[in-house]
């Protein structure tokens, strides 16, 4: 189960993936190596269930997603041929409009809503939804053999998984347009230059590097403040003015300023000792109204 030297513990297993603990992190392994971890409706459901589980476990401080075998995710499984992208039977509709929700979008929105930092260890080629579902993650680390392809126009499609919102915010509009309209393959070095990934490392090191970053998020930080900070920056990415950010930050500061974590954070600093934060994500980071 992986290549890191950290002690592992199996937490849960579904048909398309499993979740294991590595220190303070949960590692989600996409596990369809015979199909290059191609995305299916079952994988969507399993990823949503996996994030539900990691959110509910206060001992998990970060989530890492990686793939088994030689690829991260080859995109949608095309085994059904030309019928692959027909609407899913019984999928329901968006806001009563009669439009079935995009499966990649359902996945991306669940990653976006995570109460724990999300790091992707891209261990090899990644295409289509295999790229776009990683965009709501906070950090992407690529192996030196990773490749990325936004192939939608080459399949007669358009971008999905909320990537029209996320991708320009990550790499800029000009690069997002070039990559998505051409459907070109993006090498790891180009992805690094554009900011799609933050580091490129040898393939054997990609998971260990992701776990080291997970440890950075967990070491000496308040879990609740990390969860709220993650959502604060993402939510304010679309704020109409700095005034909205000022209002939301002010509300959060009032709330956190009265918390046990703040008392502990200040006391530990003054006493020159590591903090022992008491607040829990499941109880203190679930109900903030970002739209007020």
Buried (B, 14 or more C-beta within 10 A) or exposed (E): EBEBEBEBEEBBBBEBBBBBBBBBBBBBBBBBEEBBBBBBBBBBBBBBBBBEBBBEBBEBBBBBBBBBBBBBBBBBBBEEEEEEBEEEEEBEEEEEEEEBBBBBBBBBBBBBBBBBBBBBBBBBBBBBBBBBBBBBBBBBBBBBBBBBBBBBBEBEBEBBBBBEBBBBEBBEEEBBEBBBEBBBBBBBEBBBEBEBBBBBBEBEBBBBBBBBBBBBBBEEBBBBBBBBBBBBEBBBEEEEEEEEBEEBEEBBEEBBEEBEBBEBBEEBEEEEEEBEBEBBBBEBBEEBEEEE
